[in-house]
Amino acid sequence: MGEKVQEYKIKGHQLTCPVCQGTLFWTRKSMLNTRGLTFLGMDWANKAADNYVCDNCGYMMWFLPK
């Protein structure tokens, strides 16, 4: 994939895959589109979520911005 694979901590807790118990993840961001902003052609104004993808099984976890 080309992304950096590493271990992550979320609020001081080791991130572990709930499917395979893997601890290596790569990250990406996904837009949290809403109907209203999409209707207005303003998708760029939507918030983005952080995704952590397990490098072993591919399970993706989503974390909302604070």
N, C-alpha and C positions, 0 to 999 in steps of 0.2 A: 504494500500500500504506500510506502514511502513516508508515512507518519512516524513520529517518534513514539516508541513503545516504552512505557515505564510504569512504575507503581505510583499511586496517588493516595492522598489522604483527604478526606472530607470532614471538616470540623474535628480534626484530630484522630479520626478513625480510619484505619486501613481500608481502602476500597477493595472489596472482594466480590467476584461474580457470584450471584445467587444460583446460577445453573451449574457451573463446573468448578467453583471455588478458585478460579484463576485470579492472579493479582497483577497481571500486566495488561495495560489498556492503552489505546490511542484515543485521541480526542478530536472532536469536531463541534461545530455550532450549527444549530438548526433554527430557522425562523419560526416563531409562534404566530402564524397568520391568523387574523381575525376577519370575519366577513365584511365588517364595515370598512376597514382600511383597504381591503382588497377591492371592494366595490368602488372606492374612490381612487384606486390606482396608487395607493400610498403604502404598498407592502413594505417599503424600506423603513417605515416608522414603527413597525412591529418589534417587539422584544425578541431576543434570541435566547435559546436554552443551550447549556453545555451538555454535550453527549460524551459518555465514556464507553468505548466499545471494547469488549473483552477480546484480547488478541488470540485466545485459545478457541472459543466457541462462537464469537461474533455477537453475543448478547449485548444490547445497547441499553444503558441507563441514562435517563434524562434528569437534569437538575435545573430548576428554575433560578433566574437571577434574583438577588435579594433587593 
